[in-house]
Amino acid sequence: MELYTVVHTVVAPVSKAIWRPTVTGLENLPRTGPVILASNHLSFADSLVIPIVAPRKVAFLAKSDYFNGTGVRGRLSKLWFEGIGMLPVDRDDPRAALGSLDTALEVLGRGEAFGLYPEGTRSRDGRLYRGRTGVAHLALTAGCPVVPVGVTGTEKLQPVGARLPRIVPVTVRFGEPIEVAGRYDGVPPGKARREITDEIMRAIQALTGQEEAGVYNERALDA
C-alpha cells in the first residue's frame, strides 16, 4: 500500500470529523482520467483541504524546503508531505516554472489529478487576482478538462504566523468541468491561453464571490 493511501485513510476522516468542511459539487470532479483542479488561493492550508475532501488523489506542488529537512523532524516532514500527495519544487530556481509545468504534465500523463492556483500565490487581501496562463497551457497540452474550485474560510484556518490550525468554517465548491480539447483549433496559442484562463477565473469567482483585483498578484517573500 502506497504512503498516500495510508496517510489519506487516516488524515481525511479525522480532519473531516474535526473541521466538518462544507463541500459541494463533488459530482463535477471526474473519478478517473487526467484533470486539473484550478483553485483560488487564500492560505497554505488550501493544498491540504482540497486533497482531503476530494474523492481521488490530487497532487499539488510544495516548496522543496519541506522535503529537504534533516534529522527526525526533517524525515517526518518529508513523509507527511509525500503522504498527502505533495510534489517538491524549488521556487527560488529561475527554471522552477518550467520544471513545474513538466512535473504537472507527468502527473496528467499518468491519468491523475493535478491541483494548482492560477493566481500564482496566495491572496493577502482576500481579492481574486488575475490568472496566469500556465493552467491553460497545461490543459491544452494534456487535452484534459479543468475543474474550477472555490475555497472560502481557509485564510482563518491557519493565518500566517499561526503554528496550529484553528477550527473555523471552511467551504470547498467544485464547479462544472471546463473542456478545452478541440475548442481552440486554429486560434493563436497566446489568445487561446488567455481566453481559457479568463474563463477559469470567472468560474472560480462565481464559486467564491470574491472581489476581482483586476491585476496579477506578486509573490511575497514568505508566500
C-alpha positions in Angstrom: 0.0 0.0 0.0 1.5 3.4 -1.0 2.2 6.1 1.5 -0.5 8.3 0.2 -3.2 5.7 0.8 -2.0 5.1 4.3 -1.9 8.8 5.3 -5.1 9.7 3.5 -7.0 6.8 5.0 -6.3 8.2 8.5 -6.0 12.0 7.9 -9.1 12.6 5.7 -11.7 11.1 8.1 -10.2 12.7 11.2 -9.9 16.1 9.5 -13.5 16.0 8.3 -14.7 14.9 11.7 -12.9 17.8 13.4 -13.5 20.7 10.9 -16.7 19.5 9.2 -16.0 21.3 5.9 -18.9 22.2 3.7 -18.3 20.6 0.3 -20.4 20.9 -2.8 -20.1 19.8 -6.4 -18.1 16.7 -5.9 -20.1 15.2 -8.8 -18.2 17.6 -11.1 -14.9 16.0 -10.4 -14.2 13.1 -12.8 -13.3 10.0 -10.8 -10.7 8.8 -13.4 -8.5 10.3 -16.1 -6.3 13.4 -16.2 -7.9 16.5 -14.8 -6.7 19.9 -13.5 -8.2 21.4 -10.3 -7.8 25.2 -10.6 -8.5 26.9 -7.3 -8.3 30.4 -5.7 -5.6 30.6 -3.1 -6.1 32.1 0.4 -3.9 30.0 2.6 -1.2 27.3 2.6 -4.0 25.2 4.1 -5.7 25.1 0.7 -3.3 22.5 -0.5 -4.3 20.3 2.4 -8.1 21.0 2.4 -8.7 20.2 -1.2 -7.0 16.8 -1.3 -8.7 15.9 2.0 -12.2 16.5 0.6 -11.6 15.3 -2.9 -12.7 11.7 -3.7 -9.4 11.0 -5.6 -5.7 11.8 -5.2 -4.8 15.4 -6.1 -1.1 16.3 -6.5 0.0 19.8 -5.5 3.4 21.4 -5.6 5.1 22.5 -2.4 8.3 24.2 -1.6 11.3 21.8 -1.7 12.3 23.0 1.8 9.6 20.8 3.2 11.3 17.8 1.7 14.9 18.6 2.4 15.0 18.9 6.2 17.5 17.0 8.3 17.1 14.8 11.4 13.9 13.1 12.6 11.9 16.3 12.1 13.1 16.6 8.5 12.3 13.0 7.7 8.8 13.3 9.3 8.1 16.4 7.3 9.2 14.7 4.1 7.0 11.7 4.8 4.0 13.9 5.7 4.1 16.0 2.5 4.7 12.9 0.3 1.9 11.2 2.1 -0.6 13.9 1.2 0.4 13.9 -2.4 2.7 16.9 -2.5 5.5 17.2 -5.0 8.6 19.3 -4.4 9.5 22.4 -6.4 12.4 24.8 -5.8 10.7 28.2 -6.2 14.0 30.1 -5.9 15.3 28.4 -9.1 14.7 30.6 -12.2 13.9 27.4 -14.1 11.3 26.3 -11.5 8.3 27.5 -13.6 9.3 25.3 -16.5 10.1 22.4 -14.2 6.7 22.8 -12.5 4.9 22.5 -15.9 6.9 19.4 -16.7 6.0 17.8 -13.4 2.3 18.7 -13.9 2.4 17.1 -17.4 3.9 14.0 -15.9 1.1 13.7 -13.4 -1.6 14.3 -16.0 0.1 11.9 -18.4 -0.4 9.2 -15.8 -4.1 9.9 -15.8 -4.0 11.6 -12.4 -5.4 14.9 -10.9 -3.2 17.9 -10.6 -4.1 21.0 -8.5 -2.8 24.5 -9.0 -3.5 28.1 -8.3 -3.8 30.3 -11.4 -3.2 33.4 -9.3 0.4 32.2 -8.7 0.5 32.9 -5.0 -2.0 33.4 -2.2 -4.1 36.5 -1.9 -3.2 38.6 1.1 -6.3 40.8 0.9 -9.0 38.3 0.0 -9.4 39.5 -3.5 -9.2 37.3 -6.6 -6.3 38.2 -8.7 -5.8 37.7 -12.5 -5.0 34.2 -13.6 -1.7 33.3 -15.2 -1.9 31.3 -18.3 0.1 28.2 -17.2 -3.2 26.5 -16.3 -4.4 26.9 -19.9 -1.1 25.7 -21.3 -1.4 22.5 -19.3 -5.0 21.9 -20.2 -4.3 22.4 -23.9 -1.1 20.3 -23.9 -2.7 17.4 -21.9 -6.1 17.8 -23.6 -7.8 17.4 -20.2 -10.7 19.2 -18.5 -10.2 21.9 -15.8 -12.4 21.8 -12.8 -12.7 25.2 -11.1 -12.5 25.1 -7.3 -13.7 27.8 -4.9 -12.3 27.7 -1.4 -13.5 30.0 1.4 -12.6 30.3 5.1 -9.1 28.8 4.8 -7.4 32.2 5.4 -8.8 31.9 9.0 -7.9 28.2 9.4 -4.2 28.9 9.8 -3.2 32.5 9.4 0.4 33.5 8.6 2.3 33.1 11.9 -0.1 30.6 13.5 1.5 27.4 14.5 -1.6 25.3 14.8 -4.8 25.3 12.7 -8.0 26.7 14.2 -11.5 25.2 14.0 -13.3 27.6 11.6 -16.0 27.1 8.9 -14.4 26.1 5.6 -16.2 25.6 2.3 -15.0 24.0 -0.8 -17.0 24.2 -4.0 -16.2 22.2 -7.2 -17.6 23.8 -10.4 -18.5 22.2 -13.6 -15.6 20.9 -15.7 -14.3 23.3 -18.4 -13.4 21.3 -21.6 -10.7 22.8 -23.8 -9.9 19.9 -26.2 -10.8 20.9 -29.8 -12.4 24.2 -28.9 -9.4 26.3 -29.9 -8.2 24.7 -33.1 -6.8 27.4 -35.4 -6.8 30.0 -32.6 -3.4 31.7 -31.9 -1.9 29.9 -28.9 -1.5 33.1 -26.9 -5.1 34.2 -27.4 -6.4 30.7 -26.6 -4.4 30.5 -23.4 -5.7 33.9 -22.3 -9.3 33.2 -23.1 -9.2 29.8 -21.3 -7.6 31.3 -18.2 -10.1 34.1 -18.0 -13.0 31.6 -18.3 -11.5 29.6 -15.5 -11.1 32.7 -13.3 -14.7 33.7 -13.9 -15.8 30.3 -12.9 -13.7 30.5 -9.7 -15.1 33.9 -8.9 -18.7 32.6 -9.3 -17.9 29.9 -6.7 -16.3 32.2 -4.2 -17.9 35.6 -4.7 -14.6 37.3 -4.2 -13.9 40.8 -5.4 -11.8 40.8 -8.5 -8.5 42.6 -8.2 -8.0 43.0 -12.0 -4.2 42.8 -11.7 -1.7 40.0 -11.2 -0.7 39.0 -7.7 3.0 39.4 -7.0 4.7 36.8 -4.9 5.7 37.8 -1.3 8.9 36.6 0.2 7.1 34.3 2.6 4.3 33.2 0.2 
